[in-house]
Amino acid sequence: MKPTRIALIAAAMLALAGCTYYGYPPTAGAPASYDRSFYAAADAMRDQGLAITSQDAMAGTVVGRKDGDTVTASVRQQGDGSVRVEFNATGARDSGLIERVSRSYDRRMGR
């Protein structure tokens, strides 16, 4: 093989290695899946600096703690196929924490 061809192949491989695939954006108006909602809730808590202390997808609960605050996410599949996600806080030293978690969740869900 010619050195220029090898260099082109190597450059192409390096370029592909730096690409990130994020998947397709959610369709507007499409119901969210349980799994997507559950993991978005957990990641939203991580976004706000909470350490996840319990994560149970079967029970639909995620518990995170930060500086004495505890936030619990509850994810439930509704009878109509929709998903309900609730965030609750205890020991609220940071009064804006639950709102920031909720906004992070909305961003992750494309809202």
Backbone as a chain_set.jsonl record, in Angstrom:
{"seq": "MKPTRIALIAAAMLALAGCTYYGYPPTAGAPASYDRSFYAAADAMRDQGLAITSQDAMAGTVVGRKDGDTVTASVRQQGDGSVRVEFNATGARDSGLIERVSRSYDRRMGR", "coords": {"N": [[0.824, -1.183, 0.0], [0.359, 2.262, -0.652], [2.016, 4.975, 1.027], [0.451, 7.329, 1.277], [-2.129, 6.426, 1.0], [-2.387, 4.781, 3.223], [-2.126, 6.71, 5.193], [-4.465, 8.21, 4.711], [-6.45, 6.31, 5.308], [-5.887, 5.873, 8.02], [-6.429, 8.45, 9.001], [-9.165, 8.624, 8.476], [-10.143, 6.608, 10.161], [-9.457, 7.658, 12.659], [-11.058, 9.951, 12.657], [-13.633, 8.83, 12.688], [-13.572, 7.586, 15.161], [-13.841, 9.686, 16.913], [-16.473, 10.435, 16.752], [-19.752, 10.807, 18.084], [-22.691, 9.089, 18.819], [-25.954, 9.964, 19.327], [-28.472, 9.01, 19.008], [-31.864, 9.052, 17.726], [-33.838, 12.01, 17.972], [-36.613, 12.363, 20.243], [-39.902, 11.758, 19.009], [-42.189, 14.341, 18.532], [-44.862, 14.572, 20.736], [-45.006, 11.848, 21.044], [-45.482, 9.101, 23.267], [-43.477, 8.676, 26.188], [-41.107, 6.101, 26.853], [-41.004, 3.66, 29.484], [-38.433, 2.809, 30.355], [-36.748, 4.794, 29.251], [-37.712, 7.068, 30.581], [-37.194, 6.353, 33.253], [-34.349, 6.131, 33.361], [-33.678, 8.703, 32.55], [-34.63, 10.156, 34.715], [-32.907, 9.263, 36.765], [-30.44, 10.128, 35.715], [-30.897, 12.872, 35.619], [-30.879, 13.485, 38.302], [-28.227, 12.919, 38.895], [-27.081, 14.891, 37.298], [-27.483, 17.13, 38.854], [-25.768, 16.782, 40.917], [-26.377, 14.87, 42.829], [-25.704, 11.944, 44.678], [-26.372, 8.741, 43.728], [-28.027, 6.511, 45.729], [-29.705, 4.401, 45.748], [-31.156, 2.462, 43.238], [-33.697, 1.14, 41.553], [-35.064, -0.367, 39.013], [-37.188, -2.13, 38.583], [-38.938, -1.613, 40.71], [-39.279, 1.019, 40.214], [-37.999, 3.196, 41.421], [-35.682, 5.729, 42.354], [-33.164, 6.855, 44.41], [-31.437, 9.594, 45.646], [-28.737, 11.428, 47.2], [-27.543, 14.499, 48.601], [-25.581, 16.647, 50.372], [-27.123, 16.368, 52.793], [-29.699, 16.514, 51.816], [-32.322, 14.546, 50.474], [-33.475, 13.101, 47.567], [-36.133, 11.563, 45.949], [-37.073, 9.713, 43.189], [-39.947, 8.642, 41.564], [-41.16, 6.382, 39.325], [-43.766, 5.468, 37.284], [-45.72, 3.271, 35.326], [-48.605, 4.066, 33.587], [-52.074, 3.113, 33.203], [-52.947, 3.797, 30.646], [-50.717, 3.606, 29.138], [-48.975, 5.713, 29.29], [-46.276, 7.364, 31.081], [-45.635, 8.184, 34.409], [-43.771, 10.436, 36.269], [-42.433, 11.343, 39.326], [-40.87, 13.598, 41.556], [-39.636, 13.801, 44.798], [-38.596, 15.513, 47.745], [-36.721, 15.328, 50.779], [-35.596, 16.683, 53.903], [-34.96, 19.227, 53.027], [-32.591, 21.306, 52.538], [-31.561, 22.728, 50.474], [-33.517, 24.639, 48.793], [-34.091, 24.958, 46.079], [-33.335, 22.649, 44.803], [-35.033, 20.456, 44.016], [-36.494, 21.614, 41.964], [-34.459, 22.136, 40.096], [-33.647, 19.527, 39.509], [-35.975, 18.582, 38.33], [-36.101, 20.263, 36.062], [-33.769, 19.394, 34.757], [-34.534, 16.789, 34.184], [-36.657, 17.28, 32.398], [-35.194, 18.463, 30.284], [-33.611, 16.288, 29.5], [-35.588, 14.656, 28.535], [-36.303, 15.965, 26.306], [-37.975, 18.157, 26.413]], "CA": [[0.0, 0.0, 0.0], [1.086, 3.518, -0.706], [1.974, 5.694, 2.309], [-0.644, 8.306, 1.33], [-3.373, 5.679, 1.208], [-2.371, 4.368, 4.63], [-2.394, 7.916, 5.981], [-5.887, 8.536, 4.545], [-7.225, 5.315, 6.064], [-5.675, 6.168, 9.437], [-7.149, 9.69, 9.312], [-10.599, 8.312, 8.484], [-10.424, 5.837, 11.377], [-9.405, 8.587, 13.788], [-12.235, 10.827, 12.588], [-14.787, 8.058, 13.12], [-13.449, 7.302, 16.593], [-14.255, 10.865, 17.661], [-17.901, 10.706, 16.552], [-20.656, 10.325, 19.123], [-24.045, 8.859, 18.337], [-26.92, 10.269, 20.376], [-29.765, 8.439, 18.669], [-32.836, 9.957, 17.139], [-34.591, 12.781, 18.963], [-37.956, 11.817, 20.406], [-40.943, 12.309, 18.155], [-43.071, 15.235, 19.279], [-46.158, 13.999, 21.056], [-44.929, 10.409, 21.269], [-45.36, 8.798, 24.69], [-42.145, 8.263, 26.622], [-41.039, 4.733, 27.339], [-40.694, 3.534, 30.909], [-36.979, 2.766, 30.54], [-36.182, 6.117, 28.957], [-38.106, 7.964, 31.677], [-36.496, 5.937, 34.471], [-32.933, 6.498, 33.3], [-33.608, 10.167, 32.496], [-34.813, 10.625, 36.089], [-31.655, 8.997, 37.485], [-29.394, 11.004, 35.18], [-31.21, 14.246, 36.028], [-30.41, 13.616, 39.688], [-26.76, 13.001, 38.811], [-26.766, 16.208, 36.736], [-27.536, 18.127, 39.922], [-24.771, 16.455, 41.933], [-26.828, 13.891, 43.811], [-25.106, 10.615, 44.617], [-27.45, 7.751, 43.713], [-27.817, 5.523, 46.783], [-30.556, 3.262, 45.439], [-31.75, 2.553, 41.91], [-34.416, -0.111, 41.33], [-35.929, -0.183, 37.848], [-38.41, -2.938, 38.733], [-39.82, -0.889, 41.629], [-39.473, 2.365, 39.681], [-37.521, 4.217, 42.352], [-34.29, 6.155, 42.393], [-32.935, 7.708, 45.58], [-30.144, 10.263, 45.606], [-28.472, 12.305, 48.341], [-26.546, 15.548, 48.441], [-25.509, 17.612, 51.468], [-28.232, 16.214, 53.73], [-30.97, 16.454, 51.095], [-32.615, 13.278, 49.814], [-34.47, 13.226, 46.506], [-36.621, 10.273, 45.481], [-37.834, 9.714, 41.935], [-40.88, 7.528, 41.455], [-41.546, 6.234, 37.92], [-44.867, 4.503, 37.212], [-46.42, 3.088, 34.052], [-50.038, 4.273, 33.754], [-52.938, 2.183, 32.473], [-53.072, 4.201, 29.239], [-49.414, 3.459, 28.495], [-48.102, 6.843, 29.595], [-45.391, 7.176, 32.23], [-45.705, 9.279, 35.389], [-42.532, 10.578, 37.034], [-42.57, 12.282, 40.436], [-39.687, 13.818, 42.374], [-39.94, 14.282, 46.148], [-37.381, 15.809, 48.513], [-36.798, 15.406, 52.241], [-34.428, 17.357, 54.46], [-34.686, 20.243, 52.011], [-31.713, 22.439, 52.871], [-31.451, 23.456, 49.215], [-34.917, 24.747, 48.376], [-34.222, 24.915, 44.628], [-32.806, 21.391, 44.273], [-36.059, 19.658, 43.35], [-36.826, 22.311, 40.713], [-33.351, 21.918, 39.161], [-33.727, 18.127, 39.078], [-37.11, 18.503, 37.417], [-35.705, 20.887, 34.791], [-32.811, 18.482, 34.108], [-35.319, 15.67, 33.65], [-37.356, 17.78, 31.209], [-34.207, 18.605, 29.199], [-33.226, 14.952, 29.043], [-36.726, 14.088, 27.813], [-36.522, 16.769, 25.109], [-39.105, 19.079, 26.612]], "C": [[0.866, 1.243, 0.0], [0.966, 4.235, 0.637], [0.825, 6.704, 2.385], [-1.986, 7.613, 1.571], [-3.477, 5.219, 2.663], [-2.698, 5.566, 5.523], [-3.863, 8.317, 5.896], [-6.773, 7.583, 5.341], [-7.097, 5.586, 7.562], [-6.431, 7.425, 9.854], [-8.646, 9.441, 9.388], [-10.977, 7.546, 9.746], [-10.402, 6.73, 12.607], [-10.622, 9.505, 13.818], [-13.474, 10.095, 13.077], [-14.751, 7.768, 14.612], [-13.917, 8.478, 17.441], [-15.728, 11.191, 17.532], [-18.713, 10.099, 17.69], [-22.041, 10.19, 18.532], [-25.005, 9.063, 19.491], [-28.297, 9.683, 20.09], [-30.679, 9.482, 18.061], [-33.522, 10.758, 18.228], [-35.992, 12.206, 19.084], [-38.943, 12.507, 19.463], [-41.87, 13.164, 19.008], [-44.417, 14.561, 19.501], [-46.139, 12.504, 21.3], [-44.792, 10.133, 22.764], [-43.955, 8.306, 25.021], [-42.181, 6.816, 27.093], [-40.661, 4.742, 28.813], [-39.185, 3.604, 31.123], [-36.346, 4.129, 30.317], [-36.489, 7.1, 30.082], [-37.338, 7.64, 32.955], [-35.035, 6.397, 34.453], [-32.738, 8.004, 33.167], [-33.766, 10.753, 33.894], [-33.524, 10.431, 36.891], [-30.547, 9.936, 37.018], [-29.637, 12.464, 35.537], [-30.743, 14.492, 37.457], [-28.884, 13.722, 39.71], [-26.321, 14.362, 38.271], [-26.664, 17.264, 37.83], [-26.651, 17.755, 41.114], [-25.226, 15.49, 42.994], [-26.097, 12.575, 43.595], [-26.251, 9.611, 44.709], [-27.128, 6.68, 44.758], [-28.657, 4.274, 46.56], [-31.192, 3.495, 44.078], [-32.366, 1.204, 41.595], [-35.424, 0.078, 40.207], [-37.227, -0.971, 37.969], [-39.417, -2.238, 39.644], [-40.1, 0.529, 41.143], [-39.019, 3.467, 40.616], [-36.026, 4.464, 42.196], [-34.167, 7.089, 43.58], [-31.531, 8.281, 45.476], [-29.997, 11.202, 46.787], [-27.383, 13.303, 47.997], [-26.655, 16.496, 49.63], [-26.711, 17.548, 52.406], [-29.602, 16.198, 53.085], [-31.113, 15.072, 50.458], [-33.715, 13.526, 48.8], [-34.822, 11.818, 46.048], [-37.414, 10.483, 44.203], [-38.693, 8.462, 41.924], [-41.386, 7.497, 40.009], [-42.591, 5.126, 37.839], [-45.468, 4.476, 35.815], [-47.917, 3.205, 34.339], [-50.817, 3.274, 32.896], [-53.068, 2.511, 30.998], [-51.751, 4.114, 28.48], [-48.464, 4.608, 28.751], [-47.278, 6.541, 30.847], [-45.484, 8.41, 33.12], [-44.42, 9.274, 36.202], [-42.744, 11.665, 38.082], [-41.248, 12.383, 41.172], [-40.142, 14.372, 43.714], [-38.632, 14.483, 46.894], [-37.689, 15.795, 49.999], [-35.509, 16.045, 52.738], [-33.989, 18.508, 53.595], [-33.889, 21.428, 52.554], [-31.565, 23.346, 51.655], [-32.851, 23.518, 48.61], [-35.109, 24.663, 46.862], [-33.798, 23.599, 43.998], [-33.851, 20.611, 43.483], [-36.455, 20.288, 42.012], [-35.726, 22.096, 39.673], [-33.345, 20.477, 38.642], [-34.848, 17.972, 38.057], [-36.784, 19.122, 36.054], [-34.703, 20.015, 34.038], [-33.541, 17.3, 33.485], [-36.027, 16.105, 32.361], [-36.404, 17.93, 30.027], [-33.839, 17.248, 28.629], [-34.338, 14.275, 28.237], [-37.072, 14.914, 26.572], [-37.694, 17.721, 25.209], [-38.63, 20.487, 26.812]], "O": [[1.954, 1.27, 0.574], [-0.057, 4.125, 1.312], [0.275, 6.913, 3.467], [-2.861, 8.145, 2.254], [-4.554, 5.272, 3.257], [-3.455, 5.445, 6.486], [-4.451, 8.721, 6.899], [-7.737, 8.011, 5.975], [-8.089, 5.534, 8.29], [-7.01, 7.467, 10.939], [-9.325, 9.98, 10.262], [-12.024, 7.809, 10.338], [-11.235, 6.578, 13.5], [-11.154, 9.8, 14.888], [-14.284, 10.67, 13.803], [-15.798, 7.711, 15.257], [-14.346, 8.282, 18.578], [-16.195, 12.146, 18.153], [-18.4, 9.018, 18.19], [-22.511, 11.081, 17.824], [-24.885, 8.404, 20.524], [-29.209, 9.865, 20.896], [-30.308, 10.645, 17.905], [-33.765, 10.229, 19.312], [-36.506, 11.622, 18.13], [-38.815, 13.696, 19.168], [-42.287, 12.746, 20.088], [-45.031, 14.046, 18.566], [-47.148, 11.937, 21.721], [-44.069, 10.847, 23.46], [-43.327, 7.606, 24.226], [-43.174, 6.366, 27.665], [-40.078, 5.701, 29.319], [-38.708, 4.363, 31.967], [-35.506, 4.567, 31.103], [-35.623, 7.875, 30.486], [-36.884, 8.543, 33.658], [-34.55, 6.984, 35.421], [-31.726, 8.532, 33.629], [-33.11, 11.74, 34.228], [-33.099, 11.333, 37.613], [-29.802, 10.477, 37.835], [-28.684, 13.217, 35.736], [-30.267, 15.58, 37.782], [-28.322, 14.523, 40.457], [-25.321, 14.923, 38.72], [-25.851, 18.184, 37.739], [-26.77, 18.342, 42.189], [-24.521, 15.302, 43.985], [-25.896, 12.146, 42.459], [-27.018, 9.634, 45.672], [-26.09, 6.022, 44.684], [-28.362, 3.214, 47.111], [-31.702, 4.579, 43.794], [-31.648, 0.226, 41.391], [-36.509, 0.619, 40.422], [-38.268, -0.512, 37.498], [-40.618, -2.267, 39.376], [-41.046, 1.17, 41.602], [-39.588, 4.559, 40.611], [-35.235, 3.555, 41.946], [-34.969, 8.009, 43.741], [-30.563, 7.555, 45.249], [-30.983, 11.712, 47.318], [-26.455, 13.026, 47.238], [-27.712, 17.082, 49.863], [-27.259, 18.587, 52.772], [-30.587, 15.891, 53.757], [-30.139, 14.503, 49.965], [-34.759, 14.09, 49.127], [-33.946, 10.991, 45.794], [-38.312, 11.323, 44.144], [-38.226, 7.366, 42.234], [-41.969, 8.469, 39.529], [-42.349, 3.996, 38.262], [-45.696, 5.518, 35.2], [-48.437, 2.529, 35.226], [-50.266, 2.671, 31.975], [-53.274, 1.615, 30.179], [-51.673, 4.505, 27.316], [-47.272, 4.502, 28.462], [-47.554, 5.586, 31.572], [-45.418, 9.541, 32.638], [-44.025, 8.247, 36.755], [-43.181, 12.77, 37.763], [-40.576, 11.374, 41.391], [-40.942, 15.307, 43.764], [-37.677, 13.729, 46.709], [-38.771, 16.196, 50.428], [-34.468, 15.962, 52.086], [-32.793, 18.752, 53.436], [-34.463, 22.432, 52.976], [-31.458, 24.566, 51.78], [-33.31, 22.56, 47.988], [-36.202, 24.325, 46.408], [-33.889, 23.444, 42.781], [-33.564, 20.15, 42.378], [-36.72, 19.578, 41.042], [-36.022, 21.893, 38.495], [-33.068, 20.241, 37.466], [-34.679, 17.303, 37.037], [-37.149, 18.571, 35.016], [-34.778, 19.905, 32.815], [-33.203, 16.864, 32.385], [-36.001, 15.39, 31.359], [-36.749, 17.573, 28.9], [-33.764, 17.079, 27.412], [-34.075, 13.436, 27.375], [-38.028, 14.597, 25.865], [-38.328, 18.052, 24.208], [-39.443, 21.393, 26.994]]}, "num_chains": 1, "name": "protein.A"}
